[in-house]
Amino acid sequence: MTIQVRQVSFYRHPMKTRIPFRYGIVSLTDLPHLFVSVDVEVDGKLSRGISADGLAPKWFTKDPGTDFETEDLPQMLSVIRHAADTATGMPATRTLFSWWHSLYGEQMRWGEARRLPSLLTSLGVSLIERAVIDAFCRAKNITFFQALKNDLFRIDFGSLRSELRDVHSDQVVNASPLPAVAVRHTIGMSDPLSEADICDSDRIDDGLPQSLAESIRRYGLKYFKIKLSGNLESDVARLRRIHSILQSTVTGRYSFTLDGNENYPSLSEFQNQWRHLLSDPSVESFIAEGLLFVEQPVHRDTALNESAIEELQRWSDRPPLIIDESDGDLSAFPQALRLGYAGTSHKNCKGVIKGVAQLATLQHRASLGQRCILSAEDLGNVGPVALPQDLAVVAALGISHVERNGHHYFAGLRILPEREQHRVQRDLPHLYTSRDTEFPTLAIRKGTVNLHDINQAPFGISSLPDLDSYERWDF
């Protein structure tokens, strides 16, 4: 088998949120959505694949001192451009894994030489990687899950982590992909919690729920992700309210995660705030009832410092802590486990093959008696490409609930050209519905989404988007 990338093209589509999404140091209202199209020669046959992502401000580099339009976005595009140029300049390789490994190594060396954050550098790899996986699956007429189960990517886990030298991808995945996944609903820091929080001038008439309480009633939600601000007083008051709303609105048991969003300068500072949070009886009861884990409380610059090992060992009654933004390269997850963290998150923007390796690592550590967490998180993923591909990986990795927020902060597929809306609705009738709106939106029933269409497609999507519907982006 041979694989060689022949051409990479870029397209963009402007997207605006229906309500602002406040996370970390930014409140998202609009962003460019990037499509990456690749032509790949697989065993002498040319195949086209695609990937996509919203280029979200202040996540890959949380630097409050830079301007997104003039500094952050150009830097993101240079990273993506370098990965594309590297991919098209590479000779043919014998396996998809060896192709990816070469691209990853060259890209990370390039980024390190320029002192770029590894999380940002690897974004370029992941966009090309996803498009090539799509092209590969189309060329072989198989699904992403089948490629893993039949070891067609030929992932050499031992070359990534020595402890995985005897592992093959067919051993990592289950007998079949998940048929459905539960939605873990994001509660942003500025989100209205009840209908009373929405003033008339801010009310949206698009057929979709706006408040947390209405989202629970509409979708039957049972999993949640709650953003923390780092301000103790406001976080306590907000957690009290959320606790009250979940108790009165959710049918049956509920579970939630907390996202620290790097808002705490050190583990000791977060530990101090955590103890103050628990000193409130309502918050303590809430956390005891349903907390699954806390995500990335400490800034990525210090979260994996060696000092963390002593701080975590001393904190014997700590909640499960996982990393997210600190998980910038292949060395981060093993380092986090060594220090005492409980796990990490998967996002397609951090890498698909990397995500499979994270699962293999988790399984290996579990066989040694170490309980680890691999969560699935969201970066505002929306259709027509990013969301289905993300769900295809989540289904293959067997992660039973996943943070979703794109369908809430964006108005379903209304953000797309009309003929693209029709195409996606046709291809993914179990994933999207127009029952309550004038446009297709994510079909969440009893808190879950049906992955039937996702699992039948090559890599989440049956037909490629009509790229003529979008603007060519040369950078």
Summary of the structure (lengths in Angstrom):
residues: 475
radius of gyration: 21.4
end to end distance: 32.3
largest distance: 65.6
contacts: 1648
relative contact order: 0.14
helix: 43%
strand: 21%
